Amino acid sequence: MIRIMETCQVKTEDILKRETAATDMADKVAAEIIADVEARGDEALFEYCEKFDKVTLKALEVSPEEIEEAVNAVSDELKETMKKSAENIRFFHEKQVRNGFAITEKEGIILGQKITPIEKAGLYVPGGSASYPSSVLMNAIPAKIAGVSEIIMTTPPGKDGKIPAPILFAAKLAGVDRIFKMGGAQAIAALAIGTESVPKVDKIVGPGNVFVAAAKKKVFGRVNIDMIAGPSEILVLADGKSDPECVAADLLSQAEHDRNASAVLITDSKELALKVQAELERQIPLLPRKDLCRDSIDNNGKIIVAKDLKEGCDIANMIAPEHLEICTDNPFEYLSLIKNAGSIFMGRNCPEALGDYFAGPNHTLPTNGTARFSSPLSVDDFIKKSSYIYYSREALCEAAPFVEKFARSEGLDAHAESVCTRVKKV
């Protein structure tokens, strides 16, 4: 049963406590797999596919025929749903496009910033107990909008050696260029290093299990990554007028992801806290993933009763959740009080699942408190910003004394001379 605690009786460390998967073993396994893929390339990938996915593949790359077969296998109803979702995602992310700029106010000087998309992006799509075509759309569409030249996707095959049809349809819909049947740390290694079949990319995005997270951490520096994703999180900030059945359902929407997922309710109403606690006990046994939900709610879930919702906002900022719902009649009055959250869902008619699938903002979000300093996946993740500088000779002569003085104060005489040498020339 979920715990109920009151702010006047609870320690800060209890509020902030998060369960995380053990990483030492995952780090060791990931390092070994990365080294093996670097040494043996495709040979290692085929072997890991047999070992972990229990299937023998003839080819790592998904063929055009397989994609066409998958497209035909997806129902028209699901196709239309995914197309509408893609439209919403595209519409939102197109607003994020940056333009370069040039500053020419000072005579003889031009300063500017140039925006360039990365050339190759690697997209990891989880498999296993569930498949997530929504993740394909959320990761590939911003990359396409940014202008990425080539998107390489990897996802684990099933025991039949195939990728789920909705995943392949989503990839085609979003404009993914190449798809490989690989999962786990070996897929991250292949994208970061490159093999005979798999091209090396410049950045890897997308969530995965603890081994994927460990591998992404290990290859950072060889390539860029979006973030180290932890277990899913939801925090519901709700007043006493909230519907306990809906609040409980929203908490369970994240609890069903993972035994380590975190579901938190903050409310100013002890009565609501008790009703939500009871609702969770009623709803959990009805869910197909009830065992995951039970472990998540019992071990990681909590209900915090605050003196008012302003204090609730302060606690939410301490936790810095991946998903934050504000369940009140006037949610915008609290929006300015929220400083740390990955995505914010406003009002009584905005469940977190709306953002997962349909609304448009990205569902690849910072977890484990990293919303204190990081942001959702966006078009910005697929671009580079280069500054540029132009000085005429007259402008350089004017700036030279300042540059020389600064450089010599740091003991970097060659820096100073690189300016002075030019100024001395007629």
N, C-alpha and C positions, 0 to 999 in steps of 0.2 A: 504494500500500500504506500502511496506517495506520502512524504513527510510534510507536515504543516509546521511552520516556524514563524514566530513574530520577531520583528526587528529589534524590539526592546530586550529580547532574550537570546539573540543569536550572535555569534562572532562573525567578523568579516570573512575569515578563512572558510567558514562553513558556507557562506553565501557564494564565495568564489570557487569552491571546490568543483573540479570537473574530473570525470573518469576518462582516462586515455588508455589506448591500447599499449601494451608493452612494446618498446621500440628497440631495445638493445639487440634482441634476437633478429628483428626485422632489418636493422642496420647491417648486421653481420651477413645475413643471407643476401641482401641487396648488393653489398660490396662484392661478394663472391660471384654472383650472377653477372654483374657488370664486367668484371675482369674476364669471365668466361666468354661472354659475348664479344668483347674486344679481341680476344685471342682467336676465337673459332667462328665468329660471324654466323652465317645462316645455319651451319651445322648445329651450333648450340641452340638456336631458336627452334629448330625442328625437334630437338631432343626435349627441350622444356615444354613444348606443346604436348608431346606424348606423356611427359611426366605429370604435368599439372592439369592439362585439359582433357587427358585420356583419349586423344585422337591422333592418328597418323595422317599428316598432310602431304599432298604431292606438291603443293605450291603455297607460299605464304600470302601472296597477293590475291585479293578478290578479283575475279575476272568480270569483264563486261556482261557476259552471259549470266553470271550469278546475280549481278545487280538487276538485270532485266527480269530475271525470274522472281526476284524479291519484290520488285515494283508491282508485278502482276499479282503477287500473292497477298498484298495489303488490300484490305477492304476499301471501297470508295469512301465510306463514312470516315474511316481513320485518316485517309489521305486528305480529305477536306478539312478535318480537324487540324492536322499538322500544317497544312498550307495556311490556314487562318492564323495559327500560332506563329508561324514563320513571318507572316506579314506584320504582326504586332511587334515581334522582336526586331525586325528590320526597321520598322518605323521609329521605334525608340532609339535604337543605336545609331541611326543616321544623324540624329541630333548631336551625337558626340564627336563628329568629324572635326578635326582641327585643321586650320590653315596656317601656313607659315606667315611671317611678317618681315618687313624691312623698315628700318629707321634711318631717315635721311635728313634730319633736322639740322645737323652740324655740317658746315661746308667741308667737303673733302672726306667725309666719313660715312660709310654705309655699314650698319649693323643689322643682322637679321637672324631668323631662325627658319630652318628648312625641315619639313616633315617628309619622312621616307618610310614606307612600309617595310617590315621585315620580309625577307624573300621566301623562307620556308617555315611553316608552322606545323608542329606535331600535335595532334589531338588525341588524347587518351580517353576512351569511352569504356566505363566499367561493364563487366559482365557478371557471371556467377548466378546468384540467386534471383537477380532481376536484370532486365536490360532497360536502357534509358535513352530512347531516341530524343527525348527533350534535351539531354546534355549535348547531343550532336548539334542541334539547332542553336543552342545557347552559346556554344563555343565557336562553331564554324561561321555563323552569320556575321559576328563582329569582325572576324578575320577577313572575310570577303569585303566587307564595307571599308576596312582599312586599306585594302589593296594588296593583300598578301598574294604573292605569285603562285604559291603551291601549298595546299593543305594536305598533309599526310595523316591519315587516321589509323589508329590501331585499336582493336577490341578482341577479346577472347572468343574463339569459336566454341560452338556447342559440341557435344560428343558425336554429332553427325558431321562435324567438320564444316558446318555452315554458320554464318552470322545471322541473327534474327532478322527477318524481313523488314520490320519497322525501322531497325537501325540503318539498314542499307537504303531504304526509301528516304529517310531523313538526311542521310549523307548526300544523296543525289539532289534532293530538294535544296540543301544548303550550299551546294557547290564544292563538296569535298573532291579533291583530284585523284587521290589514290588511297586504297584501303587495304590494311594488312591484318591477317588473322594471328594476333599476338596479344597476350595479356601479361599482367604482372610486371615485376621488375625488369624482366627480359625485354619487354616492349619499350620501356623507358630507356634501357641501355641501347637498344637498336636505333631509336630515334636520336639519341645524343651522340652516338659514335658513328653510326652508319655501318651497313653490312653489304654483302654482294647484291642483295635485293632491296634493302631498305635504305632510302636516302637519309643522310644526316640533315637535321633541321636546325633552325636558329633558336626556336623557343618551343617548349612543351607546355601545353595547358590541359586541364581536365582533371577531375577527381578520381580517386581510386582507393584501394585498401591500404593497410599499413605498410605493405611491401612496396607498393607503388609510391607512397609518400616518402618512404626511406630512399628509394632509388632516385626520385626527383631531387631530394636533398643532396644526394651523392654526386649527381651529374651537374648540379648548378655550378656555373663557371665555365664548363665546356659549352653549355647552352644556357639560355635564360629559362625560367619557369614562372608560372603565374603565382603560385602560392603552395604552401604545404597544407593540404586539406586535412582537417581533423574530423571527428564524428559530428553528425548533424546536430543542430541546436535550434530551439525555439524558446522565446520568452514572450509570454502574453501578459500585457499590462491591462488589467480589467477593473472597472468599477463595479459596485454592488448591483447595478441594474443589468449586468451582462447575463446572458443565457448560459447556465452551467453545462448544459448538454453540448452547446457549440464550443465552449472553451475547452472542455475535455476532449472533444473530437480534434480540435486544433493541436493540442498537446500530443495526441497520439499520432498525428500526421507526421511528426518527426520521430517519435519513439519507435515507429515501425521500421525505420531505416537500419538500426544498429543497436546492439546491446549497450554500446557505449554512448548512444545518443543522449542528449540532454534536453529535458522538457521542464520549463520553469513557469509558474504563474506568480505574478505579483499583483496583489489586490489590496484595497483599503477596507475590504469587507470580510470579516471572519465567517459570516453566513455563507457567502459565495465560496470561500475556501472549502468549507465542509461539504457543500453541495457538489463542487467539482471533484473532490476526493471520492464521493460516493458514485458520481457518474463514471469516473475512470474504472471503478470496480465493476460497474455494470457493462461498460462498453468493451473492455479488454477481452473478455471471453468470446465475444462475438466476432473478433477479427481473425482473418486467416493467419496473420503473423503475430498471433497473440503471445507466443513465447518470447519473441524479441521485445514486444511492447511491455510484457510483464517485467523482464529483466531491466529494461531501460527505466521504466517508471519507478520500480522499487529501489534500484541502486543509484540512479542519477537524478530522478525527478524531485522537485521540491515546490512547495507553495509557500510564499513569503507574504505575511500579512503586514503591510506598512501602515503608518499612521494616516497617510494621505497619498494621493497619486504623485504629488511633487516629490516626496521621499521615494516613491516607487521609481520615478525617473532617475533619481540619483543612484539607486541600486542597479537599475538597468544599465546605466553608464559604467558602473564598476564591472558588471559582468561582460559588457560589450558583445551582445549575442549576434549570431549569424542572421537569424530572423527575429524581428520584433513586431508584435501586433499591439496596437493601441485600441482597445475595445471600449470606447466611450462614445457619447453622442457628438462631442465636439473634439475630435482627435487633433485637429490643427492647433488647438491651444496648448498642446503638450509638445508639438513637433520641435519648437525652438529649444526645448529643454533636453532633447535627446542629442547627445554628442557622439556616442559610440554604438553603431549598429550597422550590420551589413546591408539589410534591406528592411524598410519600415512599411507596415501594412496598416492603413488608416481606417478606423471606424469598425462598425459591427458587421459590415457586409464584405469584408476583405480578408478571407482566410489565406493563410500562407500558400496553400496549394495553387491559388490563383496566380501567384508569382512563379511557381515552379513550372507551369505549363503554358500560360496563355497571355498574361497581361502585357509583357514586352520587356521590362527590365530584367537584367541577367540574374540567373539563379546560381551561378558560380560565385560564391560569397566567402569572405574571410570568417574563419572559425577559431575556436579556442582562445577568444579574447583578442585576436589580432585585428578586429574591427577598430581597436584603439588607434591603429596607424595604417591600415590598408583598406582597400576599396573592392567593390565587385569587379569581376571581369568586364572589360569594356573595349571599345575600339582602341583606346590608348595603349592597351597591352600588346598591340600588334604594330605599333609604329615606333620610329626612332626620331629624336629631335637633335638636329645638328645646328650649332650656331655658326655664323660666318661673319668675318670682319674685313672691311676694306678701308685703308687709309691712303690718301694722297701723300705725296712727299711733303707738302706744306703742313698737312695735319700731323704727320709723323714728327716733323721738326718741332712743332709746338708741344707735342706730348713727350718728346725724348727726355727732357730734364727730370720729369716726374718718374718715368720708367727707370731711368738710370739710378736715381736716388733710392727708389724702393728696392731695386735689385741689389745694389751694393750694400744696403742695410741688412740684407739677408745673406750676405757673403757670396752671392752668385754673380761673380764678375763677368762670366761669359754671357750671361743674360744681358747685362748692361752693355757689353761691347757689341752684341748683335744689333743693338739700336744705334749706339754711337758711331759704329763703322759706316752705317748708311747715311747718317746725318753729316759726317765729315766729307763725304764724296760730293763733288761739284755736279 
